[in-house]
Amino acid sequence: MEHHQGLLGDVTDNGWITGDVFLAWLEHSVNHVKPSPSEKVILIVDGHASHKTIAAIDMARQNGIILISLPPHSTHRMQPLDRTIYEPLKTNYNAECDKWLLSNPFH
């Protein structure tokens, strides 16, 4: 696990997150976000098993993190940021790029 100026990076053998990697990320987040039982935060996660380990759940509870797990096989429909921010941003960005390209041929 590598730390650099507040960032956290890690790799796994198969490229998928593991319970240990998620727990390390959760610890890192607690240190930076500073949640507490009196100043709770909500963390929305997908249904991956790495987010549901006893260690992760215990850490979340002890530090005032409310874990909300999206139902399995539904994240493509329910990811809040993808549906409310990034999808419209991507659509509008692509439309503006298309307009610019049509107005500026050979550039």
C-alpha positions as CSV (number, residue, x, y, z in Angstrom):
1,M,0.0,0.0,0.0
2,E,1.5,3.3,-1.0
3,H,0.7,6.7,0.5
4,H,1.6,10.0,-1.3
5,Q,0.3,13.4,-0.3
6,G,-3.0,12.1,1.1
7,L,-3.5,9.6,-1.7
8,L,-3.7,5.8,-1.3
9,G,-2.8,3.3,-4.0
10,D,-2.8,-0.5,-4.0
11,V,-3.0,-3.4,-6.5
12,T,-4.2,-6.9,-6.2
13,D,-3.2,-10.0,-8.2
14,N,-6.4,-10.1,-10.2
15,G,-7.3,-6.4,-10.3
16,W,-10.4,-6.8,-8.1
17,I,-10.7,-5.2,-4.7
18,T,-10.3,-7.4,-1.6
19,G,-11.6,-7.1,1.9
20,D,-8.1,-6.1,3.1
21,V,-7.8,-3.4,0.4
22,F,-11.2,-2.1,1.2
23,L,-10.4,-2.0,4.9
24,A,-7.2,-0.1,4.3
25,W,-9.1,2.4,2.1
26,L,-11.7,2.7,4.9
27,E,-9.0,3.4,7.5
28,H,-7.5,6.0,5.2
29,S,-10.9,7.6,4.6
30,V,-11.5,7.7,8.4
31,N,-8.2,9.5,8.9
32,H,-9.0,12.2,6.3
33,V,-12.8,12.6,6.5
34,K,-12.9,12.3,10.3
35,P,-16.3,10.8,10.8
36,S,-17.5,10.1,14.3
37,P,-20.5,8.6,16.1
38,S,-21.8,12.2,16.5
39,E,-20.7,13.4,13.0
40,K,-21.8,10.5,10.8
41,V,-21.2,10.1,7.1
42,I,-22.9,7.9,4.6
43,L,-20.9,5.6,2.3
44,I,-22.7,4.0,-0.6
45,V,-21.1,0.8,-1.8
46,D,-22.0,-1.9,-4.3
47,G,-22.8,-5.4,-3.1
48,H,-19.3,-6.8,-3.5
49,A,-18.2,-9.1,-0.7
50,S,-15.1,-7.0,0.1
51,H,-17.4,-4.3,1.4
52,K,-19.2,-6.7,3.8
53,T,-16.4,-8.1,5.9
54,I,-16.9,-8.1,9.7
55,A,-13.7,-5.9,10.0
56,A,-15.1,-3.3,7.6
57,I,-18.5,-3.3,9.2
58,D,-17.0,-3.0,12.7
59,M,-14.7,-0.1,11.6
60,A,-17.7,1.7,10.0
61,R,-19.8,1.4,13.1
62,Q,-17.0,2.5,15.4
63,N,-16.3,5.5,13.3
64,G,-19.9,6.7,12.5
65,I,-19.9,5.5,8.9
66,I,-23.3,4.4,7.7
67,L,-22.8,1.8,5.0
68,I,-25.5,1.6,2.4
69,S,-25.1,-1.4,0.0
70,L,-26.8,-1.3,-3.4
71,P,-28.6,-4.5,-4.4
72,P,-26.6,-7.0,-6.4
73,H,-26.6,-6.6,-10.2
74,S,-28.2,-3.2,-10.0
75,T,-25.3,-0.7,-9.8
76,H,-25.5,0.0,-13.5
77,R,-29.0,1.4,-12.8
78,M,-28.5,2.8,-9.3
79,Q,-25.1,4.4,-9.0
80,P,-26.1,7.8,-7.8
81,L,-23.3,9.9,-9.3
82,D,-23.4,8.0,-12.6
83,R,-27.1,8.6,-13.0
84,T,-27.3,12.2,-11.7
85,I,-24.0,13.9,-12.5
86,Y,-21.7,12.0,-14.9
87,E,-24.3,10.7,-17.4
88,P,-25.7,14.2,-18.1
89,L,-22.1,15.7,-18.0
90,K,-20.9,13.1,-20.5
91,T,-23.9,13.7,-22.8
92,N,-23.5,17.4,-22.8
93,Y,-19.7,17.3,-23.1
94,N,-19.9,15.0,-26.1
95,A,-22.5,17.3,-27.8
96,E,-20.3,20.3,-27.3
97,C,-17.3,18.4,-28.7
98,D,-19.3,17.4,-31.7
99,K,-20.4,21.1,-32.3
100,W,-16.8,22.3,-32.0
101,L,-15.5,19.7,-34.4
102,L,-18.2,20.6,-36.9
103,S,-17.4,24.3,-36.6
104,N,-13.6,23.8,-36.7
105,P,-12.8,21.3,-39.5
106,F,-9.2,20.2,-39.7
107,H,-8.3,21.4,-36.2
